[in-house]
Amino acid sequence: MSGRPERWSRPQRRLHAWGAVLVVLTLGLSLAMVALPMSQLLAKFLTYQLHKTFGLLVLIITLARLGYRLTRRAPELTGISPPMRRAARWGQGVLYALLLLVPLLGYLTAQAAAGPVPTTLFLVIPVPHLLEPNPALYAWLRPTHQIAAWSLIALAAAHAGLALRHHWQGVPMLERIWGSG
Amino acid sequence: MSRRALFALVVLPALPARGQERLRYVFDQNLGRIAFSARHLGLFTSQGQFDRFQATLLIDPANPQNASVECVVETAEVSIAFPGATDLLRSEAYFDVAHHPTARFAGEANGLTEAGGFPIAGQLAVRGITRPFRMTARLIERQGGVAHFQAEGDMLRGEFGMVADRVLISDAIRLSVDVRIAV
């Protein structure tokens, strides 16, 4: 008897779902904010602010998920081969790391930018900046944030794709993480 | 560049030429700074500057409240740190540099002093529109033969036909001039 639960707890499942939705929304906003012309300045500004808001929420949710992981063991990965199980554990570890790293890099990128625009949650709650504008640091942070973000998206897509594949192969993978029951 | 040439380039323009009572100083972006700032949604302030301008100041450093100033800025030389914003400011919706390559201010102090400085009132021409404009100037410090002056005034950009992005960018734009002159 492993002592592991059969599925993730309800709060963990909800945090996972909210995190996934926010990652997708943050990606969509990042594409929009860059594509919007300066002539649509208000829309551009708002998409940047929402992108930063959702990114910081991803960070908060990920920290909450990690907090839950410290208090509750993960369900057993059954129905897949040991090498696949090891790969899944590694993949989840890297996903957690990227879910922390990408928002942090974005937060620092916003601070290092030459034209300092404050970071707020939903334009209401100010989030303090820790860095002064630093063009040299910004030149390093911005592409690093982008590369890490695309790595996160690629890995999250593979994570979701493999979960669906296992589900369709009859392995009860989705039931552990999805649904409200 | 030799020291003599450097001195001629940097210091000589700010040395006075004798007038009747006041002294005449000519300065540009090498000796002074003309900046502007705007508020955004009450959340933050952005700042920019003009990287090329020519100004003439007639002043008696002992009685600066009798000063007069004339300044011409090259609007295409506007700069602001936000990516893409410099081109936006050059565009038709803002300084419209293709049609209005310069902006100009000419003003005179009225001989009076107020709390915080002495007023300089005159005419500001931006985008071909001329409106009364008032700045408040102050002598910040005078040290080692150099007097440091600052002047500030708020223009309403809408009065000059700059009405774009009014939700995001305040109508009031603060203009500031900072110059050090050898007295």
Interface residues (C-beta under 8 A of the other chain):
Chain A: M38 S39 L41 L42 F45 A113 A114 G115 P116 V117 P118 T120 L123 P133
Chain B: H40 L41 L43 F44 S46 I80 A81 F82 P83 G84 A85 D87 L88 S91 A93 A164 D165 V167 L168 I169
